[in-house]
């Protein structure tokens, strides 16, 4: 039986060449380490299934090349990532300084990305060129998670990825809860506004509200307002009697009703609009056609005029 995967997260690893990005992923995903230097051509793809508090999380981990010629691909792969890991070599200060360039490059297209800082090659701590204090300062500058790991012996690798996955899941749940709370608050505000509107309407239109209340609670209103209910009932009875009389008239005089319906069906209305500059005689054209009139004096139309003409074409009336 296949395990149910509840979430799928995308993680992209970014940094200079030779910082050990590929070996970090291989150590975590495959428990493998290659001592020979391997240059990632473009991007490499790895997968890992993680259990976070009983939830199965599928990680898609993308390893990007640190070479300049592949830099244009980085924005494409980083665009929809759940987390961006920026890696430097603790024995190479230049790779640490270039972290700022990588982050600024990403922020040109991605607003507020979730990022983490990783210092690799902790097994070479005696050859360290990047002080731990400086790394912590940079992490505080970007308000991000910070880990020092060793791809060679695997130190802190699992801890870093599991902890980051938990943080991603937590942030995602917070966003979902925030949206739900906003929806609930909007619904509550709508209910409050509706109640306020009803109160105002009850003050302004007590008779109308009485009718509404009578429909909703007829028994209670009969006890409280017998006179008012009697009036309302009389009006409703009159309306019902009128409807019944109309039905009886239709039964008694079906031909007349049919003739009236046929007249309505035979009448079709068209709307024609005359447009043009002043002094072109638009009004006289219409009056000549509809009323057989002509006015020699110039008449200036203020706004619009409306004239009607009835035509009979093949037994059908056109207005």
TORZA-69590 format. One record per residue (C-alpha): residue number from 1; x, y, z. Coordinates in steps of 0.5 Angstrom, whole numbers. Layout:
REM residues N
+-----+-------+-------+-------+
! num !    xx !    yy !    zz !
+-----+-------+-------+-------+
! NUM !     X !     Y !     Z !
...
+-----+-------+-------+-------+
//
This chain:
REM residues 319
+-----+-------+-------+-------+
! num !    xx !    yy !    zz !
+-----+-------+-------+-------+
!   1 !     0 !     0 !     0 !
!   2 !     3 !     7 !    -2 !
!   3 !     4 !    12 !     3 !
!   4 !    -1 !    18 !     3 !
!   5 !     3 !    24 !     1 !
!   6 !     0 !    30 !     5 !
!   7 !     5 !    36 !     2 !
!   8 !    10 !    37 !    -3 !
!   9 !    15 !    43 !    -2 !
!  10 !    20 !    45 !    -7 !
!  11 !    27 !    47 !    -5 !
!  12 !    33 !    50 !    -9 !
!  13 !    40 !    51 !    -7 !
!  14 !    44 !    57 !    -9 !
!  15 !    51 !    59 !    -9 !
!  16 !    58 !    59 !   -12 !
!  17 !    61 !    54 !   -15 !
!  18 !    66 !    49 !   -11 !
!  19 !    62 !    50 !    -5 !
!  20 !    59 !    43 !    -4 !
!  21 !    52 !    44 !    -6 !
!  22 !    51 !    38 !   -10 !
!  23 !    54 !    34 !    -5 !
!  24 !    50 !    37 !     1 !
!  25 !    44 !    34 !    -3 !
!  26 !    47 !    27 !    -5 !
!  27 !    49 !    26 !     2 !
!  28 !    41 !    28 !     5 !
!  29 !    37 !    25 !    -1 !
!  30 !    42 !    19 !    -2 !
!  31 !    47 !    18 !     3 !
!  32 !    52 !    19 !    -2 !
!  33 !    59 !    23 !    -2 !
!  34 !    63 !    24 !    -8 !
!  35 !    70 !    26 !    -7 !
!  36 !    72 !    29 !   -14 !
!  37 !    69 !    36 !   -15 !
!  38 !    63 !    35 !   -20 !
!  39 !    61 !    41 !   -23 !
!  40 !    53 !    42 !   -24 !
!  41 !    51 !    43 !   -31 !
!  42 !    45 !    47 !   -31 !
!  43 !    41 !    44 !   -26 !
!  44 !    40 !    37 !   -22 !
!  45 !    34 !    34 !   -19 !
!  46 !    33 !    30 !   -13 !
!  47 !    27 !    27 !    -8 !
!  48 !    26 !    26 !    -1 !
!  49 !    21 !    24 !     3 !
!  50 !    20 !    27 !    10 !
!  51 !    16 !    25 !    16 !
!  52 !    14 !    31 !    20 !
!  53 !    10 !    30 !    26 !
!  54 !     6 !    24 !    22 !
!  55 !     5 !    28 !    16 !
!  56 !     9 !    25 !    10 !
!  57 !    12 !    31 !     6 !
!  58 !    15 !    30 !    -1 !
!  59 !    21 !    35 !    -2 !
!  60 !    23 !    36 !    -9 !
!  61 !    31 !    39 !    -9 !
!  62 !    34 !    43 !   -14 !
!  63 !    41 !    44 !   -15 !
!  64 !    43 !    50 !   -19 !
!  65 !    50 !    51 !   -22 !
!  66 !    54 !    57 !   -19 !
!  67 !    57 !    58 !   -26 !
!  68 !    55 !    65 !   -29 !
!  69 !    53 !    62 !   -36 !
!  70 !    47 !    58 !   -32 !
!  71 !    45 !    64 !   -28 !
!  72 !    39 !    66 !   -32 !
!  73 !    36 !    59 !   -31 !
!  74 !    36 !    61 !   -23 !
!  75 !    30 !    65 !   -23 !
!  76 !    26 !    60 !   -27 !
!  77 !    27 !    55 !   -22 !
!  78 !    27 !    59 !   -16 !
!  79 !    20 !    63 !   -18 !
!  80 !    15 !    58 !   -15 !
!  81 !    20 !    55 !    -9 !
!  82 !    18 !    54 !    -2 !
!  83 !    25 !    55 !     0 !
!  84 !    32 !    58 !    -2 !
!  85 !    38 !    55 !     1 !
!  86 !    44 !    60 !     0 !
!  87 !    51 !    56 !     1 !
!  88 !    58 !    58 !     2 !
!  89 !    64 !    55 !     4 !
!  90 !    67 !    56 !    11 !
!  91 !    74 !    56 !     8 !
!  92 !    73 !    61 !     2 !
!  93 !    71 !    68 !     4 !
!  94 !    69 !    70 !    -3 !
!  95 !    64 !    65 !    -3 !
!  96 !    61 !    68 !     3 !
!  97 !    61 !    75 !     1 !
!  98 !    58 !    73 !    -6 !
!  99 !    52 !    71 !    -2 !
! 100 !    49 !    78 !    -2 !
! 101 !    50 !    78 !    -9 !
! 102 !    46 !    72 !   -10 !
! 103 !    40 !    74 !    -5 !
! 104 !    40 !    81 !    -9 !
! 105 !    39 !    77 !   -16 !
! 106 !    34 !    73 !   -13 !
! 107 !    30 !    79 !   -10 !
! 108 !    30 !    82 !   -17 !
! 109 !    24 !    78 !   -19 !
! 110 !    22 !    74 !   -12 !
! 111 !    19 !    79 !    -7 !
! 112 !    20 !    76 !     0 !
! 113 !    23 !    69 !    -1 !
! 114 !    23 !    64 !     5 !
! 115 !    31 !    63 !     5 !
! 116 !    36 !    60 !     9 !
! 117 !    44 !    61 !    10 !
! 118 !    48 !    54 !    10 !
! 119 !    56 !    54 !    11 !
! 120 !    59 !    48 !     8 !
! 121 !    65 !    44 !    10 !
! 122 !    65 !    44 !    17 !
! 123 !    69 !    38 !    17 !
! 124 !    75 !    43 !    15 !
! 125 !    74 !    48 !    21 !
! 126 !    81 !    48 !    23 !
! 127 !    82 !    52 !    16 !
! 128 !    76 !    56 !    17 !
! 129 !    76 !    63 !    14 !
! 130 !    69 !    65 !    15 !
! 131 !    68 !    67 !    23 !
! 132 !    62 !    64 !    26 !
! 133 !    60 !    71 !    28 !
! 134 !    60 !    74 !    21 !
! 135 !    55 !    68 !    19 !
! 136 !    50 !    70 !    25 !
! 137 !    50 !    77 !    23 !
! 138 !    49 !    76 !    16 !
! 139 !    43 !    71 !    18 !
! 140 !    40 !    76 !    22 !
! 141 !    41 !    82 !    17 !
! 142 !    36 !    77 !    12 !
! 143 !    32 !    75 !    18 !
! 144 !    33 !    67 !    16 !
! 145 !    35 !    61 !    19 !
! 146 !    43 !    59 !    19 !
! 147 !    46 !    52 !    19 !
! 148 !    53 !    50 !    19 !
! 149 !    54 !    43 !    16 !
! 150 !    59 !    38 !    13 !
! 151 !    57 !    34 !     7 !
! 152 !    63 !    29 !     8 !
! 153 !    61 !    27 !    15 !
! 154 !    54 !    29 !    14 !
! 155 !    54 !    33 !    21 !
! 156 !    47 !    37 !    21 !
! 157 !    45 !    35 !    14 !
! 158 !    39 !    32 !    17 !
! 159 !    37 !    37 !    22 !
! 160 !    38 !    42 !    17 !
! 161 !    33 !    40 !    12 !
! 162 !    28 !    37 !    17 !
! 163 !    28 !    43 !    21 !
! 164 !    27 !    47 !    15 !
! 165 !    21 !    43 !    12 !
! 166 !    18 !    44 !    19 !
! 167 !    19 !    51 !    18 !
! 168 !    16 !    51 !    11 !
! 169 !    10 !    47 !    14 !
! 170 !     9 !    52 !    20 !
! 171 !     9 !    58 !    15 !
! 172 !     4 !    55 !    10 !
! 173 !    -1 !    53 !    16 !
! 174 !    -1 !    60 !    19 !
! 175 !    -2 !    63 !    12 !
! 176 !    -8 !    58 !    11 !
! 177 !   -11 !    60 !    18 !
! 178 !   -10 !    67 !    17 !
! 179 !   -14 !    67 !    10 !
! 180 !   -20 !    63 !    14 !
! 181 !   -20 !    68 !    20 !
! 182 !   -20 !    74 !    15 !
! 183 !   -26 !    70 !    11 !
! 184 !   -30 !    69 !    18 !
! 185 !   -29 !    76 !    20 !
! 186 !   -32 !    78 !    14 !
! 187 !   -38 !    74 !    15 !
! 188 !   -39 !    77 !    22 !
! 189 !   -38 !    84 !    20 !
! 190 !   -43 !    82 !    14 !
! 191 !   -48 !    79 !    20 !
! 192 !   -47 !    85 !    24 !
! 193 !   -48 !    90 !    18 !
! 194 !   -55 !    87 !    16 !
! 195 !   -57 !    87 !    24 !
! 196 !   -56 !    95 !    24 !
! 197 !   -59 !    96 !    17 !
! 198 !   -65 !    92 !    20 !
! 199 !   -66 !    96 !    26 !
! 200 !   -65 !   102 !    22 !
! 201 !   -71 !   100 !    17 !
! 202 !   -75 !    98 !    23 !
! 203 !   -75 !   105 !    25 !
! 204 !   -76 !   108 !    19 !
! 205 !   -81 !   103 !    16 !
! 206 !   -85 !   100 !    22 !
! 207 !   -91 !    98 !    17 !
! 208 !   -86 !    94 !    12 !
! 209 !   -83 !    91 !    18 !
! 210 !   -89 !    88 !    21 !
! 211 !   -91 !    85 !    15 !
! 212 !   -84 !    81 !    15 !
! 213 !   -85 !    79 !    22 !
! 214 !   -92 !    77 !    21 !
! 215 !   -89 !    72 !    15 !
! 216 !   -84 !    70 !    19 !
! 217 !   -88 !    69 !    26 !
! 218 !   -95 !    69 !    24 !
! 219 !   -97 !    66 !    31 !
! 220 !   -93 !    71 !    35 !
! 221 !   -96 !    77 !    32 !
! 222 !  -103 !    75 !    32 !
! 223 !  -103 !    75 !    39 !
! 224 !   -99 !    81 !    40 !
! 225 !  -102 !    86 !    34 !
! 226 !  -109 !    83 !    32 !
! 227 !  -111 !    89 !    29 !
! 228 !  -105 !    90 !    25 !
! 229 !  -105 !    83 !    23 !
! 230 !  -113 !    83 !    21 !
! 231 !  -111 !    89 !    16 !
! 232 !  -105 !    85 !    13 !
! 233 !  -110 !    79 !    12 !
! 234 !  -115 !    83 !     9 !
! 235 !  -110 !    86 !     4 !
! 236 !  -108 !    79 !     2 !
! 237 !  -115 !    76 !     1 !
! 238 !  -116 !    82 !    -3 !
! 239 !  -110 !    80 !    -8 !
! 240 !  -112 !    73 !    -8 !
! 241 !  -119 !    75 !   -10 !
! 242 !  -117 !    79 !   -15 !
! 243 !  -112 !    73 !   -18 !
! 244 !  -118 !    69 !   -18 !
! 245 !  -123 !    74 !   -22 !
! 246 !  -117 !    74 !   -27 !
! 247 !  -117 !    67 !   -28 !
! 248 !  -125 !    66 !   -28 !
! 249 !  -125 !    72 !   -34 !
! 250 !  -120 !    68 !   -38 !
! 251 !  -124 !    62 !   -38 !
! 252 !  -130 !    66 !   -39 !
! 253 !  -127 !    70 !   -45 !
! 254 !  -122 !    66 !   -48 !
! 255 !  -122 !    69 !   -55 !
! 256 !  -122 !    77 !   -52 !
! 257 !  -115 !    75 !   -48 !
! 258 !  -113 !    71 !   -54 !
! 259 !  -114 !    77 !   -58 !
! 260 !  -110 !    82 !   -53 !
! 261 !  -104 !    77 !   -53 !
! 262 !  -104 !    76 !   -61 !
! 263 !  -104 !    84 !   -61 !
! 264 !   -98 !    84 !   -56 !
! 265 !   -94 !    79 !   -60 !
! 266 !   -96 !    82 !   -67 !
! 267 !   -93 !    89 !   -64 !
! 268 !   -85 !    90 !   -65 !
! 269 !   -81 !    96 !   -62 !
! 270 !   -75 !    98 !   -66 !
! 271 !   -71 !   104 !   -64 !
! 272 !   -67 !   109 !   -69 !
! 273 !   -63 !   114 !   -67 !
! 274 !   -61 !   120 !   -71 !
! 275 !   -54 !   123 !   -71 !
! 276 !   -50 !   129 !   -74 !
! 277 !   -48 !   136 !   -73 !
! 278 !   -53 !   142 !   -72 !
! 279 !   -57 !   145 !   -78 !
! 280 !   -57 !   138 !   -82 !
! 281 !   -64 !   138 !   -81 !
! 282 !   -65 !   132 !   -77 !
! 283 !   -71 !   134 !   -73 !
! 284 !   -75 !   136 !   -79 !
! 285 !   -73 !   129 !   -82 !
! 286 !   -77 !   126 !   -77 !
! 287 !   -82 !   130 !   -76 !
! 288 !   -84 !   130 !   -84 !
! 289 !   -84 !   122 !   -83 !
! 290 !   -88 !   122 !   -77 !
! 291 !   -92 !   128 !   -77 !
! 292 !   -92 !   130 !   -84 !
! 293 !   -89 !   137 !   -82 !
! 294 !   -84 !   142 !   -84 !
! 295 !   -81 !   148 !   -80 !
! 296 !   -78 !   153 !   -84 !
! 297 !   -75 !   156 !   -78 !
! 298 !   -69 !   153 !   -75 !
! 299 !   -70 !   149 !   -68 !
! 300 !   -64 !   147 !   -64 !
! 301 !   -66 !   141 !   -60 !
! 302 !   -64 !   141 !   -53 !
! 303 !   -62 !   134 !   -51 !
! 304 !   -66 !   129 !   -54 !
! 305 !   -73 !   129 !   -58 !
! 306 !   -77 !   122 !   -58 !
! 307 !   -82 !   121 !   -64 !
! 308 !   -86 !   115 !   -66 !
! 309 !   -89 !   112 !   -72 !
! 310 !   -93 !   106 !   -73 !
! 311 !   -92 !   101 !   -79 !
! 312 !   -96 !    95 !   -81 !
! 313 !   -92 !    90 !   -85 !
! 314 !   -95 !    84 !   -87 !
! 315 !  -100 !    84 !   -81 !
! 316 !   -95 !    86 !   -76 !
! 317 !   -95 !    92 !   -73 !
! 318 !   -88 !    96 !   -72 !
! 319 !   -87 !   102 !   -67 !
+-----+-------+-------+-------+
//
